[in-house]
Amino acid sequence: MVTKKPKVSIYLPPEIKEELDNWAEEENRSVSNLVETIIRETITKKRKKPKTQSQETETDEIDAAALLQLLASGKRPTDGEVLVVANESGIDEEELKKLRDRLFPQRKKTGNGAT
């Protein structure tokens, strides 16, 4: 598909690229579309921040809100969503996944397709 949008190339660690691939597949969209959406949402959040707060305070409030929103949604956060919160908050991704898994245990599938 031909587009008039400028092209941006980035280098990512393999594990982040894999998370983006999985997240995009879960949402039935391209990685490019997913990354564009993440960037747009981040820019929108940045523009809405009050300029009177210190950068440290702003980051702490956004991180806490994002984490609480994910956990309180009642829907199991995807690995990609956990990755975003981990990166924004500085909380270890594996620890967040453990917390998610305790709050939202996945049922194991049996051989006959039942859960």
Sine and cosine of phi, psi and omega as CSV:
sin_phi,cos_phi,sin_psi,cos_psi,sin_omega,cos_omega
0.00,0.00,0.74,-0.67,0.02,-1.00
-1.00,0.09,0.70,-0.72,0.01,-1.00
-0.69,-0.72,0.47,-0.88,0.05,-1.00
-0.99,-0.10,0.07,1.00,0.01,-1.00
-0.96,0.29,0.60,-0.80,0.07,-1.00
-0.91,0.41,0.49,-0.87,0.00,-1.00
-0.99,-0.11,0.67,-0.74,0.05,-1.00
-0.79,-0.61,0.77,-0.64,0.04,-1.00
-0.93,-0.37,0.63,-0.78,0.04,-1.00
-0.69,-0.73,0.36,-0.93,0.10,-1.00
-0.95,-0.33,0.75,-0.66,-0.03,-1.00
-0.79,-0.62,0.49,-0.87,0.17,-0.99
-0.90,0.44,0.53,-0.85,-0.05,-1.00
-0.82,0.58,-0.61,0.79,-0.04,-1.00
-0.92,0.38,-0.55,0.83,0.04,-1.00
-0.95,0.31,-0.65,0.76,0.05,-1.00
-0.87,0.49,-0.66,0.75,0.02,-1.00
-0.89,0.45,-0.68,0.73,0.04,-1.00
-0.88,0.48,-0.68,0.74,0.03,-1.00
-0.90,0.44,-0.67,0.74,0.04,-1.00
-0.86,0.51,-0.73,0.69,-0.01,-1.00
-0.90,0.43,-0.70,0.71,-0.01,-1.00
-0.88,0.48,-0.73,0.68,0.00,-1.00
-0.88,0.47,-0.66,0.75,0.01,-1.00
-0.90,0.43,-0.66,0.75,0.03,-1.00
-0.86,0.51,-0.56,0.83,-0.04,-1.00
-0.99,-0.16,0.13,0.99,0.06,-1.00
0.81,0.59,0.77,0.63,0.02,-1.00
-0.59,-0.81,0.18,-0.98,0.02,-1.00
-0.98,0.19,0.39,-0.92,0.07,-1.00
-0.88,0.47,-0.65,0.76,0.01,-1.00
-0.86,0.52,-0.71,0.70,0.02,-1.00
-0.91,0.42,-0.65,0.76,0.02,-1.00
-0.88,0.47,-0.74,0.67,-0.02,-1.00
-0.90,0.44,-0.65,0.76,0.05,-1.00
-0.86,0.50,-0.68,0.73,0.01,-1.00
-0.89,0.45,-0.70,0.72,0.02,-1.00
-0.87,0.49,-0.69,0.72,-0.01,-1.00
-0.91,0.42,-0.70,0.71,0.03,-1.00
-0.86,0.51,-0.72,0.69,-0.01,-1.00
-0.89,0.45,-0.63,0.77,0.01,-1.00
-0.91,0.41,-0.68,0.73,0.03,-1.00
-0.90,0.44,-0.67,0.74,0.02,-1.00
-0.88,0.48,-0.71,0.70,0.03,-1.00
-0.88,0.47,-0.67,0.74,-0.02,-1.00
-0.89,0.46,-0.67,0.75,-0.01,-1.00
-0.93,0.37,-0.47,0.88,-0.03,-1.00
-0.99,0.12,-0.20,0.98,-0.04,-1.00
-0.92,0.39,0.70,-0.71,0.12,-0.99
-0.91,0.42,0.65,-0.76,-0.05,-1.00
-0.99,0.11,-0.06,1.00,-0.05,-1.00
-1.00,0.09,-0.27,0.96,-0.02,-1.00
-1.00,0.04,0.43,-0.90,0.09,-1.00
-0.95,0.30,0.42,-0.91,0.01,-1.00
-0.85,0.52,-0.64,0.77,-0.02,-1.00
-0.89,0.45,-0.69,0.72,-0.01,-1.00
-0.91,0.42,-0.69,0.73,0.00,-1.00
-0.86,0.52,-0.73,0.68,-0.03,-1.00
-0.88,0.47,-0.70,0.71,-0.01,-1.00
-0.88,0.48,-0.68,0.73,-0.02,-1.00
-0.92,0.38,-0.66,0.75,-0.01,-1.00
-0.92,0.39,-0.67,0.74,0.00,-1.00
-0.88,0.47,-0.73,0.68,0.00,-1.00
-0.89,0.47,-0.66,0.75,0.00,-1.00
-0.91,0.42,-0.69,0.72,-0.01,-1.00
-0.89,0.45,-0.70,0.72,0.00,-1.00
-0.90,0.43,-0.73,0.69,0.01,-1.00
-0.89,0.45,-0.65,0.76,0.01,-1.00
-0.88,0.47,-0.69,0.72,0.03,-1.00
-0.88,0.47,-0.72,0.70,-0.07,-1.00
-0.96,0.29,-0.52,0.86,-0.05,-1.00
-1.00,0.04,-0.13,0.99,-0.09,-1.00
-0.92,0.38,-0.36,0.93,-0.04,-1.00
0.99,0.13,-0.10,1.00,0.03,-1.00
-0.94,-0.34,0.73,-0.68,-0.01,-1.00
-0.87,0.49,0.87,-0.50,0.03,-1.00
-0.90,0.43,0.62,-0.78,0.05,-1.00
-0.96,0.28,0.24,-0.97,0.07,-1.00
-0.86,0.51,-0.62,0.78,0.01,-1.00
-0.89,0.45,-0.67,0.75,0.03,-1.00
-0.91,0.42,-0.65,0.76,0.04,-1.00
-0.89,0.45,-0.66,0.76,0.01,-1.00
-0.87,0.49,-0.70,0.72,0.00,-1.00
-0.88,0.48,-0.74,0.67,0.00,-1.00
-0.89,0.46,-0.67,0.74,0.01,-1.00
-0.87,0.48,-0.70,0.71,-0.01,-1.00
-0.92,0.40,-0.63,0.78,-0.02,-1.00
-0.96,0.29,-0.53,0.85,-0.12,-0.99
-0.99,-0.13,-0.34,0.94,-0.08,-1.00
0.99,0.16,0.12,0.99,0.05,-1.00
-0.99,0.13,0.65,-0.76,-0.01,-1.00
-0.84,0.54,0.80,-0.60,-0.04,-1.00
-0.85,0.53,-0.68,0.74,-0.02,-1.00
-0.91,0.42,-0.60,0.80,0.05,-1.00
-0.91,0.41,-0.65,0.76,0.05,-1.00
-0.91,0.42,-0.62,0.78,0.04,-1.00
-0.90,0.43,-0.63,0.78,0.05,-1.00
-0.89,0.46,-0.68,0.73,0.04,-1.00
-0.88,0.47,-0.72,0.69,0.03,-1.00
-0.85,0.52,-0.70,0.72,-0.04,-1.00
-0.92,0.39,-0.52,0.86,0.09,-1.00
-0.94,0.33,-0.62,0.78,-0.03,-1.00
-0.98,0.19,-0.52,0.86,-0.06,-1.00
-0.75,-0.66,0.95,0.32,-0.03,-1.00
-0.91,0.42,0.64,-0.76,0.06,-1.00
-1.00,-0.01,0.70,-0.71,0.06,-1.00
-0.98,0.18,0.65,-0.76,0.02,-1.00
-0.99,0.16,0.65,-0.76,0.02,-1.00
-0.99,0.16,0.62,-0.78,0.08,-1.00
-1.00,-0.05,0.15,-0.99,-0.04,-1.00
-0.87,0.49,-0.41,0.91,-0.06,-1.00
-1.00,-0.07,0.14,0.99,0.03,-1.00
1.00,-0.02,-0.14,0.99,0.02,-1.00
-0.99,0.17,0.42,-0.91,0.02,-1.00
-0.93,-0.36,0.00,0.00,0.00,0.00
